[in-house]
Amino acid sequence: MFSRSFLFAVLSSTAFLHSVSFVRGYKIAVIGGGIGGTATAYFLRNTLDPQPQVDVFEENEVGGRLDLSTLSGFQYELGGSIIHPRNKHVVELVNRLGLEHRSDPPFSKTSFFDGKEIVFEDSSWTVVDLAKMAWRYGPMTLYKANKQLQDMLGHFDRIYDIQESGDCFANVSELLSAMSPTFPAMTQTSADTIEDLSAEFMREIVGAALRVNYGQYSANATKFVTFVSLAGSEGGLWAIDGGNKRLPYALLAAADAFLIPHKVRKVERSQDERYLLHWDQVSDTYDAVVVAAPFDGTLELPSNMQASVRPMEGIWVTLIEASAVNSSYFGRPVSDVIAVGLAWFNSIGRVWPVDGRTPDKPVYKIFSAEKPSRQLLESVFVDVGQVEQHHWLAYPHYDWSKNADASFQLGPGLWYNNAIEWTASAMEMSLVGAKNAANCAAKHLGLALKQPEPIDKDEL
Ligand SMILES: Cc1cc2nc3c(=O)[nH]c(=O)nc-3n(C[C@H](O)[C@H](O)[C@H](O)COP(=O)(O)OP(=O)(O)OC[C@H]3O[C@@H](n4cnc5c(N)ncnc54)[C@H](O)[C@@H]3O)c2cc1C
């Protein structure tokens, strides 16, 4: 007979864990516990048959660039905040996991600031807005901008059927081509090549959309990311009640994957052609690996399976309690302001708590490249209260002239979801990357793909 301590030693050894995983099936590592990594775990566990074991590594907090900040007892979105109604992966997962939609009250009035003065203002009455915009930019420009945007969204919609059928793409340009043969070129040409739009429209509306959504100017941005920004200016935008961060947590729970709260330092090829991951003082072997975070050079990968480190845009998010925006700073009364020219901020907008309550004092969110001082904030706002500030490496710095194609597949059974971010960064794009990784894992490991089972929401 074996002693109890011997049995315990055997049960806790890595060799035993491997033999268990062999009985259970394949074992896959997901590096990164943001929306992309947790969705990868969800798709791997719920659509692959037989179900693999999945370990999710997260060095910080689950949710990554989806996070909340608290002011006077109310929570606000600090990172990714709005979801487009045509983001079908998000919509479907939110419904499946029993989360609720939340829509903030519409902006009352948005002013466009060129660094010196307000150059244009829209009102809360849509018909008036359209008339004002048609007057300023010309009706044909508005028609053509909208037509090009709707055509692009229509082509983008094709990805859902393509991914449903199980297709897997080794690189981003192949995935984009499957949606539309025009898409790959749109990621490598400048926003300035967009045809038939007036110079004012490009400078003010397109410039504002890029500034608000990606903190960047149209001169460097790609045509693709410019249209994604314009889509972010459409109506019907929503968020998840209680905070968008609830989705990665719910995905992880529904995946029933192991969360390993550590930074993976190194991925190397094992002798049996699997992957050996190193974290803390521990190593373990996996049949496949998915990297679900922007590659920043701190994760060592096999030398022949590299992803390039690309620059990310640093953004300060400031949440500030204040009675109002100071009208004398802008020369007239304003509420929400978007910079379309030289200004220290990208945008200033009233925000609402993630639980739909109304705070005692209004709260504004400012996006800026530099951290604004309290003194500056007190000149822009009236009666300033609490302030919370956070710096993000928020999204890629887009440069159409350097935007080469990126590979999802770095090696056999090794995928890089965030290659897709250099096409456009958004929650939905991370989910497209996640579904692609799951489809590729199924192909690589010879597993069947199935529809996910209904979820027992009480267990989440
Ligand atoms: C301020 C801001 C506003 C935004 N607004 C919007 C918006 O309105 N709508 C929208 O759709 N998108 C928006 N985005 C973009 C959106 O938030 C991101 O595209 C999305 O959240 C990226 O998710 P991800 O899982 O791919 O990456 P991340 O969220 O970055 O997750 C990666 C995770 O991996 C972890 N990690 C990295 N390396 C390792 C390692 N070696 N070992 C273990 N863990 C590791 C990190 O800690 C991180 O948690 C915004 C982003 C920011 C910052």
The ligand as a MOL file (V3000), in Angstrom:
LIG
                    3D

  0  0  0     0  0            999 V3000
M  V30 BEGIN CTAB
M  V30 COUNTS 53 58 0 0 0
M  V30 BEGIN ATOM
M  V30 1 C -9.5520 54.5460 -22.7540 0
M  V30 2 C -10.0500 53.4970 -23.7150 0
M  V30 3 C -11.2740 53.6690 -24.3570 0
M  V30 4 C -11.7390 52.7030 -25.2440 0
M  V30 5 N -12.9930 52.8460 -25.7790 0
M  V30 6 C -13.5320 51.8120 -26.4590 0
M  V30 7 C -14.9050 51.8290 -26.8010 0
M  V30 8 O -15.6320 52.7710 -26.4720 0
M  V30 9 N -15.4000 50.7660 -27.4950 0
M  V30 10 C -14.6230 49.6840 -27.8330 0
M  V30 11 O -15.1470 48.7270 -28.4480 0
M  V30 12 N -13.3180 49.6290 -27.4900 0
M  V30 13 C -12.7650 50.6640 -26.7930 0
M  V30 14 N -11.4740 50.5950 -26.3910 0
M  V30 15 C -10.6540 49.4770 -26.8480 0
M  V30 16 C -10.9810 48.1940 -26.0810 0
M  V30 17 O -11.0410 48.4690 -24.7050 0
M  V30 18 C -9.8890 47.1770 -26.3660 0
M  V30 19 O -9.7870 46.9910 -27.7710 0
M  V30 20 C -10.1770 45.8100 -25.7500 0
M  V30 21 O -10.6010 45.9370 -24.4100 0
M  V30 22 C -8.9150 44.9770 -25.8450 0
M  V30 23 O -9.1340 43.7550 -25.1890 0
M  V30 24 P -8.0200 42.6090 -25.2410 0
M  V30 25 O -8.5200 41.5130 -24.4010 0
M  V30 26 O -7.6960 42.3050 -26.6450 0
M  V30 27 O -6.7080 43.2710 -24.6090 0
M  V30 28 P -6.4990 43.7970 -23.1150 0
M  V30 29 O -7.7580 44.3270 -22.5590 0
M  V30 30 O -5.3190 44.6960 -23.1690 0
M  V30 31 O -6.1430 42.4890 -22.2950 0
M  V30 32 C -4.8670 41.9070 -22.3120 0
M  V30 33 C -4.5980 41.3570 -20.9100 0
M  V30 34 O -3.4200 40.5540 -20.9810 0
M  V30 35 C -2.6920 40.7220 -19.7820 0
M  V30 36 N -1.3090 40.3090 -20.0970 0
M  V30 37 C -0.4740 40.8770 -20.9830 0
M  V30 38 N 0.6780 40.1780 -21.0700 0
M  V30 39 C 0.5480 39.1350 -20.2030 0
M  V30 40 C 1.4180 38.0510 -19.8410 0
M  V30 41 N 2.6360 37.8990 -20.3970 0
M  V30 42 N 0.9830 37.1680 -18.9020 0
M  V30 43 C -0.2440 37.2990 -18.3300 0
M  V30 44 N -1.0940 38.3170 -18.6350 0
M  V30 45 C -0.7050 39.2080 -19.5740 0
M  V30 46 C -2.8580 42.1950 -19.4560 0
M  V30 47 O -2.6620 42.4370 -18.0660 0
M  V30 48 C -4.3060 42.4490 -19.8830 0
M  V30 49 O -5.2130 42.3060 -18.8080 0
M  V30 50 C -10.9630 51.5470 -25.5120 0
M  V30 51 C -9.7410 51.3730 -24.8670 0
M  V30 52 C -9.2850 52.3190 -23.9710 0
M  V30 53 C -7.9960 52.0960 -23.2370 0
M  V30 END ATOM
M  V30 BEGIN BOND
M  V30 1 1 1 2
M  V30 2 1 2 3
M  V30 3 2 2 52
M  V30 4 2 3 4
M  V30 5 1 4 5
M  V30 6 1 4 50
M  V30 7 2 5 6
M  V30 8 1 6 7
M  V30 9 1 6 13
M  V30 10 2 7 8
M  V30 11 1 7 9
M  V30 12 1 9 10
M  V30 13 2 10 11
M  V30 14 1 10 12
M  V30 15 2 12 13
M  V30 16 1 13 14
M  V30 17 1 14 15
M  V30 18 1 14 50
M  V30 19 1 15 16
M  V30 20 1 16 17
M  V30 21 1 16 18
M  V30 22 1 18 19
M  V30 23 1 18 20
M  V30 24 1 20 21
M  V30 25 1 20 22
M  V30 26 1 22 23
M  V30 27 1 23 24
M  V30 28 2 24 25
M  V30 29 1 24 26
M  V30 30 1 24 27
M  V30 31 1 27 28
M  V30 32 2 28 29
M  V30 33 1 28 30
M  V30 34 1 28 31
M  V30 35 1 31 32
M  V30 36 1 32 33
M  V30 37 1 33 34
M  V30 38 1 33 48
M  V30 39 1 34 35
M  V30 40 1 35 36
M  V30 41 1 35 46
M  V30 42 1 36 37
M  V30 43 1 36 45
M  V30 44 2 37 38
M  V30 45 1 38 39
M  V30 46 1 39 40
M  V30 47 2 39 45
M  V30 48 1 40 41
M  V30 49 2 40 42
M  V30 50 1 42 43
M  V30 51 2 43 44
M  V30 52 1 44 45
M  V30 53 1 46 47
M  V30 54 1 46 48
M  V30 55 1 48 49
M  V30 56 2 50 51
M  V30 57 1 51 52
M  V30 58 1 52 53
M  V30 END BOND
M  V30 END CTAB
M  END
